[in-house]
Amino acid sequence: MVYYNYYNGKINMDYGKRFKLYRENAGLTQRQAAELIGVNPYQLANYETGRSEPSLDILKKMSKVYEVSIDNLLGNRGSKANNNAELRRLINELAKLYDGDGDD
């Protein structure tokens, strides 16, 4: 099964990169995410590199674990769903910038 996403008339097939981005934004290692999703870590690595494609059931689990919509996982930028993982990533980056700088 192949997931094609259309945005501005272009086919977007870089879903594996998004899977990895959302996993990292959730602060999870591949091993941790795989356990929560219920797949083998090697299988998750295959999803993230585009060597294999997750079923709809796995996409639903990834969506729940990463706290993003399936639309966002698949790159549907037309979705109005909240992107909690991206917001969390930005907050974490800001926290790192200000960590220990409160004394200045």
N, C-alpha and C positions, 0 to 999 in steps of 0.2 A: 504494500500500500504506500502511495506517495502523497505527501501533503503539499499541495501547491497553494500559494497565497498570492493574491493579486493586489498590488498597490501601485497606483498610477500607471496601470497597464503593464507592469513588469512582473515576471514570475520570481518569487522570493523563495529560494530553497536552502537558505542558511539557517535552518531551524536548529541544527546541532550546536552552532555557536550560541544561539539564544538559550538553549537548555543549559549550557555550561555557565553562561552569564547569570541566569536566574538562580542556579544552584549556588554559585559563589556569592551572589547578593544575599542569599539566605544564610550565608555563613556556614555552609555545609561542605564537607569533603565528599568525594565520590562515594567512599565507603559508607559514610553516614546517610547520604541521600539514598543510596541503593537500598540500604536496610529499611528506611522509612517508606520507600516506594514499593519495596517487595520484589526487587530484581537483584541479580548478581552484579557486583561492581563492574565486571568486564562488560556486561550488557549495557550498563549505563554509559560506560566509556564509548561503546559502539554507537549509542544514540548521539552522544556529544560530538563524535567525529563524523557522523553521517554514514557510517558503515551499515547501520540498520535503523529501522524506523519503529517507534513505539506504537502499540495498539491504542485504540481510543481509551481503553481501561487504564493503561499506563499513563496516558496523557492526563487523564482525570486525577490520578494519584500524584503526578508531578505538579499539577496545578495546585492541588491542596497543600502539598509539602512546601512548595516554593511561594505560596500565597500570591499567585498571579492567575489570570484567566487563561483558558486554553487559547483564546484568540491571541493574547500576548505571547504565549509560548510559541505559537506558530507564525508570529510576525504580522498579524492583522492589525495594522495601525489605525484602521477605521473604528476599532473597538473603543467604546467609551468606558470600558472597565478600568477600575483603579489599578495602578501599578505599584502595589505596596512594596515589592522587592526593590524597585528603583528608588523609591522614597527612602527606604531603610538604608540603601547603599549610600545615598547622599548624606543622610544624617550621620552615618558611621564615619564618612570621610570628614565631615565638619567636626565631629567629636575628636578625631585624630589630630586635626589642625589645632584645636584649642586645648588638647590634653596637656596639662602641665603649664599652659601659658596663662593661667588665671592669676598668677602672682605678678605679672608684668604691669 
